[in-house]
Amino acid sequence: MTEENNNEKKHCGSKKGAMLAYGVIQLGTSVISALSLAAIALSFCSVKQEAKIFTNCVEEVRESGKSASAAVRFCNGGK
């Protein structure tokens, strides 16, 4: 009876280590995913600001009498 208990405890220990490793890996990937999403969200702020500046540029050029396509070309760096 004691030999069976000892064998069961040995098998349980190896499973416990595997489950611990799985849990740590799962937690680590969740943290990496959260950090990646935060980085993406912060990059959207700069894109929003750049779009706002571009829109203001197009509006200013259109006020000078150019067409919309000419204003967009000018704001994109064209002549």
N, C-alpha and C positions, 0 to 999 in steps of 0.2 A: 504494500500500500504506500509506503513512504517513497519507494523508487518511482512509482507512477506520479506522485505529487512532484517529485524533483524533476522528472522529465517534462511535465506540464509547465512548470515554472520556467524551465530553460526555453521552451518554445514560446512562451508568453513574452519573455524578455526580448526576443528578436523581433516579434511583431510590434512590441511597444516602441522599439527604436525606429522601425520603419514608419509607424504612424506619426511619431514625433517629427521625423524628417519630412514627411508629407505635409504636416501642419506648418512647419517652418517655411517650406518652399511655397505653399499656398499663400501664406501671409506675406512673404517677400514679393510675390508676383502682384498681389493686391496693392501693396505700397508703390511698386513701380508703375502700375497702371494709374494710380491716383496722381502721382507726380507727372506722368505724361499728359494726362488730361488737364492738369493745372498749367503746364507749359503751353499747351494748345490754346487754352482760354486766354492766356496772357498775350499770345501772338495775335489773337483776333483784335485786341485793343489797338495794336499798331496798324493793322489793316484798316480798321475803322477810321482812324485818324488820317491815314493816307488817302482814303476814299473821300473824306470830307474836304481835304485840301484840293484834291483833283476836281471835285464838284465846284468848289469856289473858283478855281482857275477857269473852268469851262464857262461858268456864268459871267465872269469878268470879260472874257474874250467875246462872248456872244453879245454883251452890251456894247462892245466897240463896233458891232455891225457885221461880224463874220457869221457864216452858217455854223450849224451845230457840228457838222463833220470837220470843218476847218478848225473849229475851236478844240475839238478832241485831238486832232492831229497836232495842233500847236502845243497843247498841254502834255502830250506824250513825247515831246521833244522835237517834233517836226518844225519846218519853217513856214 
